[in-house]
Amino acid sequence: MVELPSTATPTVSRTSSDCPADMPTSISELDRIADRYATFAAVEARGSSEAYEKLARAVASSTEVLEFLASLPAEKRQPNLFLAAIRHLFGVPESAGRLVEIVRREPAAIRELMLSRTTQTNEPARCAVLLPLLGRLPQPLALVEVGASAGLCLLPDRYAYDYGAAKLTPPPMDAGATPMFECRAGGATPVPSVLPKVAWRAGLDLHPIDVNARTETAWLETLVWPGQEKRLARLRAAIRIAQAEPPRVVKGNLLTDLAPLIAEAPEDVTLVVFHTAVLGYMAKADREQFAQDMRRSRAVWISNEVPDVFPEIARAAPPPARLGLFLLTIDGDAVAWTAPHGESIDWFGGQINQASAAPA
């Protein structure tokens, strides 16, 4: 998952005793990392995970922990990765002091895990905000997910959904095994009446996760924040569904390996390329190249990302109701604000031009 942007970054202060004169890393660099963790605490973790909110604030206030993070490559400093690594190795620290102690005593183990892992949060509940788009396209579909992780979001037709006014369930529905994803849908949201029909599916990821490898799925479970037991239970249920018939996820880069994968998809179905919380990890030039590739392709392109991934698209959307939401788009047109883990969708877009999306 990507840290969410904030229009007002919390200010973090550290005492002079925390900042020795011989500090090898510039104070400005530490301040940038501290602000990132303070923003994570205030915008993402608040109201979602009390433990992570407190720990992220502790990081922002500890020069010792910030120095450790500054010693890592820039792309490995994100709060989700650091906090998950600590939790995976040592459990959830019960206090700020315990967190600092762990970093002081076990920096090598933490570093090794953070360098070997990425934040491959594979949140299957995000299918709930994709469904209003997938369900309105000409059926059947060929799905290609970019940044697929274990491929759990490639199975939107295998899950159940509760939008409040409407529920959708797959046939057959096993109440004990099929996860039910609850999603608060605004009144304008075009909730489909039936699940999409998927004729073909495949994913692409730099580091695919094997759903039948316990060490891999254990990392996915660690990425679910403390205090989110229902979300963890739904993740485990989705993993069990995927284990019965694992979706194909190919190892590759989206700029160089997506076109060959797209070429494998049947031509007599509606091809959809989608991604959620992926492009924020890419350089701006690479995102722009990917967007150009998508606009030139034969695929319907669905993006569910933080708004600053494509700021020119976000500027055309109405203001979100709150900070920390994702922007859902189809073929470069914004249609809805969505919650990061699929908890809600606030639709503001018009009608989808289904004819233009029909297979050639």
C-alpha positions in Angstrom: 0.0 0.0 0.0 1.1 3.6 -0.6 1.3 6.2 2.1 -1.5 8.7 1.5 -0.9 12.3 0.8 -1.9 15.1 3.1 -2.5 18.7 2.4 -1.2 19.6 5.9 1.9 17.7 7.1 2.1 17.4 10.8 5.0 19.2 12.4 7.4 17.0 14.3 9.9 18.3 16.9 12.8 16.6 18.5 14.9 17.8 21.4 18.4 19.0 20.9 19.6 16.0 23.0 18.2 13.8 20.3 20.4 15.4 17.6 24.1 14.9 18.3 26.5 17.3 16.6 28.3 14.4 14.8 25.0 13.0 13.3 26.0 11.5 9.9 22.6 12.2 8.3 21.4 15.7 7.8 18.7 16.9 10.1 16.6 17.9 7.0 16.6 14.3 5.8 15.5 13.1 9.2 12.8 15.7 9.3 11.5 14.5 6.0 11.3 10.9 7.3 9.7 12.1 10.5 7.1 14.1 8.7 6.3 11.1 6.6 5.6 9.0 9.7 3.7 11.7 11.4 1.5 12.1 8.3 1.0 8.3 8.2 -0.1 8.4 11.8 -2.5 11.3 11.4 -4.0 10.5 7.9 -3.8 6.7 7.5 -3.5 5.0 10.9 -5.8 7.3 12.9 -9.2 5.6 13.2 -7.9 2.4 11.6 -5.1 1.1 13.9 -4.5 2.7 17.3 -1.3 0.6 17.7 0.2 1.8 14.4 -0.8 5.4 15.0 1.1 5.4 18.3 4.1 3.6 16.9 4.3 5.9 13.8 4.3 8.9 16.1 7.0 7.3 18.2 9.1 6.8 15.1 8.6 10.4 14.2 9.9 11.5 17.6 12.9 9.2 17.8 16.1 10.3 16.1 17.6 6.9 16.8 14.9 5.1 14.8 15.0 7.8 12.1 18.7 7.4 11.7 18.1 3.7 11.2 15.5 4.4 8.5 17.7 6.9 6.8 20.4 4.3 6.4 18.0 2.3 4.2 17.4 3.0 0.5 14.7 5.6 0.1 12.2 3.2 -1.4 12.5 1.0 1.8 11.6 3.6 4.4 7.8 3.6 4.1 5.9 3.1 7.4 3.9 0.1 6.3 7.1 -1.8 5.5 9.0 -0.9 8.7 6.1 -1.5 11.0 5.2 -4.8 9.3 8.9 -5.9 9.6 9.0 -5.1 13.3 5.7 -6.9 13.9 6.7 -9.9 11.8 9.9 -10.5 13.7 9.0 -9.3 17.2 5.3 -8.8 17.5 3.6 -5.4 18.1 5.8 -3.3 20.5 3.7 -2.4 23.6 5.3 1.0 23.9 7.5 3.6 22.1 10.4 2.6 24.4 10.1 -1.0 23.4 10.1 0.0 19.7 13.3 2.0 20.1 14.9 -0.9 22.1 14.1 -3.4 19.3 15.7 -1.2 16.7 18.7 -0.6 18.9 19.2 -4.3 19.6 18.2 -5.9 16.3 19.0 -3.6 13.4 20.5 -6.3 11.2 17.5 -8.6 11.4 15.1 -5.7 10.7 17.3 -4.4 7.8 17.5 -7.9 6.2 13.7 -8.4 6.2 13.0 -4.9 4.9 15.5 -5.2 2.1 14.0 -8.6 1.1 10.4 -7.6 1.2 8.0 -5.1 -0.2 4.6 -3.8 0.9 2.6 -6.2 -1.3 -0.6 -5.6 0.6 -3.0 -7.8 -1.4 -6.3 -6.5 -0.2 -9.1 -8.6 -1.8 -11.8 -6.2 -0.4 -10.7 -3.7 -3.0 -12.7 -5.8 -5.5 -15.8 -4.2 -4.0 -14.9 -0.8 -5.4 -13.9 -2.3 -8.8 -17.1 -4.2 -9.2 -19.3 -1.2 -10.2 -17.0 -0.8 -13.2 -16.4 -4.4 -14.0 -20.1 -5.2 -13.8 -21.1 -2.6 -16.4 -18.6 -3.7 -19.1 -19.5 -6.1 -21.9 -19.2 -9.6 -20.6 -17.2 -11.8 -20.3 -14.0 -10.3 -19.2 -10.3 -11.0 -19.5 -8.6 -9.5 -16.4 -4.9 -8.5 -16.1 -3.8 -7.0 -12.8 -0.6 -5.0 -12.6 1.1 -5.4 -9.2 -0.9 -8.5 -8.5 1.0 -9.8 -5.5 -0.7 -13.1 -4.8 -3.5 -12.4 -7.3 -6.4 -12.2 -4.8 -7.9 -9.2 -6.6 -8.0 -11.3 -9.8 -10.9 -13.2 -8.2 -13.8 -10.7 -8.0 -16.3 -13.3 -9.2 -15.4 -15.6 -6.3 -16.3 -13.3 -3.4 -19.5 -12.0 -1.8 -20.3 -8.3 -1.4 -22.6 -6.2 0.9 -23.3 -2.7 -0.4 -26.0 -2.1 2.2 -28.9 -1.8 -0.2 -27.7 -4.7 -2.3 -25.8 -8.0 -1.8 -24.1 -10.1 -4.4 -23.0 -13.7 -3.8 -21.2 -16.2 -6.0 -22.9 -19.5 -6.9 -22.6 -21.6 -4.8 -22.2 -19.4 -1.7 -20.5 -21.1 1.2 -21.2 -18.8 4.2 -18.4 -20.4 6.2 -15.7 -20.1 3.4 -16.6 -17.2 1.1 -15.6 -13.8 2.5 -18.3 -11.1 2.5 -16.8 -7.6 1.7 -18.8 -4.8 3.2 -18.6 -1.5 1.2 -20.5 1.7 1.9 -21.8 2.8 -1.5 -23.0 6.3 -2.2 -26.5 6.6 -3.7 -25.2 7.3 -7.2 -22.9 4.2 -7.3 -24.0 1.9 -10.1 -23.9 -1.3 -8.0 -24.3 -4.2 -10.4 -27.0 -6.8 -10.0 -24.8 -9.8 -10.8 -21.1 -10.6 -10.5 -18.9 -10.2 -13.5 -18.1 -13.2 -15.7 -14.4 -13.8 -16.0 -13.2 -15.9 -18.9 -9.5 -15.4 -18.5 -7.3 -13.8 -15.8 -3.6 -13.2 -15.2 -1.4 -10.9 -13.1 2.0 -9.3 -13.3 4.3 -8.5 -10.3 8.0 -8.0 -9.7 7.8 -10.5 -6.9 4.8 -12.8 -7.2 3.6 -14.4 -4.0 2.7 -18.1 -4.0 -0.6 -18.5 -2.2 0.3 -22.1 -1.3 3.6 -21.1 0.4 3.0 -20.5 4.1 6.0 -18.2 4.5 4.6 -16.0 1.8 1.0 -15.8 3.0 2.3 -15.2 6.5 3.8 -12.0 5.2 0.5 -11.0 3.6 -1.2 -11.5 7.0 1.4 -9.4 8.7 0.6 -6.5 6.4 -2.9 -6.3 7.8 -2.7 -3.7 10.6 -3.1 -4.6 14.3 -6.7 -4.3 15.5 -8.2 -5.2 12.1 -9.2 -8.8 12.9 -12.2 -8.8 10.6 -10.0 -7.7 7.7 -7.5 -10.5 8.6 -10.2 -13.1 8.6 -11.5 -12.0 5.2 -7.9 -12.1 3.8 -7.4 -15.6 5.1 -10.7 -16.7 3.5 -9.7 -15.2 0.2 -6.3 -17.0 0.4 -8.1 -20.3 0.9 -10.2 -19.6 -2.2 -7.1 -18.8 -4.2 -5.3 -21.9 -3.0 -8.0 -24.1 -4.5 -7.3 -22.6 -8.0 -4.3 -20.2 -7.8 -4.6 -17.3 -10.3 -1.6 -17.1 -12.6 0.8 -14.3 -11.6 3.8 -13.7 -13.9 7.1 -12.3 -12.7 7.8 -9.1 -14.6 7.9 -5.3 -15.0 4.8 -3.5 -16.1 6.8 -1.3 -18.6 8.5 -4.2 -20.4 6.4 -7.3 -19.7 2.8 -6.2 -19.7 2.4 -6.1 -23.5 3.3 -9.8 -24.0 0.9 -10.8 -21.2 -1.9 -8.7 -22.8 -1.2 -10.4 -26.1 -2.1 -13.8 -24.5 -5.6 -12.6 -23.6 -8.5 -13.8 -25.8 -9.6 -11.3 -28.4 -13.3 -12.1 -28.2 -13.8 -10.8 -24.7 -13.5 -7.4 -23.0 -9.9 -7.0 -21.9 -9.4 -5.1 -18.6 -6.0 -4.0 -17.2 -6.3 -2.7 -13.6 -4.2 -1.8 -10.6 -4.8 -0.6 -7.0 -2.2 1.1 -4.8 0.7 0.2 -7.2 1.8 3.2 -9.2 2.8 5.4 -6.2 5.9 3.3 -6.0 7.0 4.3 -9.5 8.9 7.3 -10.7 6.8 10.0 -12.4 8.3 9.4 -15.8 7.5 5.7 -15.6 3.9 6.4 -14.5 3.4 8.7 -17.5 4.9 6.1 -19.8 2.6 3.4 -18.4 -0.4 5.7 -18.9 0.5 6.3 -22.5 0.9 2.6 -23.0 -2.6 2.0 -21.6 -4.2 4.6 -23.7 -2.7 3.0 -26.8 -3.7 -0.5 -25.9 -6.9 -2.3 -26.7 -7.6 -2.7 -23.0 -10.1 -1.0 -20.7 -7.9 0.7 -18.1 -9.0 0.9 -14.5 -6.9 2.7 -11.9 -7.5 2.9 -8.2 -4.6 5.0 -6.7 -3.9 7.9 -4.5 -4.8 11.1 -6.3 -1.3 12.5 -6.7 -0.4 9.5 -8.9 -2.2 11.3 -11.8 -2.7 14.8 -10.5 -4.1 16.1 -13.8 -6.9 13.6 -13.5 -7.4 14.4 -9.9 -7.8 18.1 -10.6 -10.9 17.3 -12.8 -12.5 15.4 -9.9 -14.7 17.0 -7.2 -13.0 17.4 -3.8 -13.0 14.2 -1.7 -15.0 14.1 1.5 -11.9 13.5 3.5 -8.2 13.0 3.2 -6.7 9.6 2.5 -9.1 8.4 -0.2 -8.1 6.7 -3.5 -9.3 8.0 -6.9 -11.0 5.4 -9.1 -10.7 6.0 -12.9 -11.6 4.3 -16.1 -9.6 5.1 -19.3 -8.3 8.2 -17.6 -11.7 9.5 -16.5 -12.3 9.9 -12.7 -15.5 8.3 -11.5 -15.3 7.8 -7.7 -13.5 8.3 -4.5 -12.8 5.0 -2.7 -11.5 4.0 0.7 -8.0 2.4 0.7 -9.1 -1.0 1.7 -12.4 -1.1 -0.2 -14.6 0.0 2.7 -16.5 2.7 0.7 -17.1 4.1 -2.7 -18.5 7.6 -3.4 -19.5 7.8 -7.1 -19.5 11.1 -9.0 -18.9 9.9 -12.5 -21.4 9.6 -15.3 -22.5 6.6 -17.4 -19.8 4.2 -18.6 -19.6 4.1 -22.4 -20.1 0.4 -22.7 -20.1 0.4 -26.5 -16.6 1.8 -26.6 -15.4 -0.9 -24.3 -16.8 -3.8 -26.3 -14.3 -6.3 -27.7 -13.4 -5.8 -31.3 
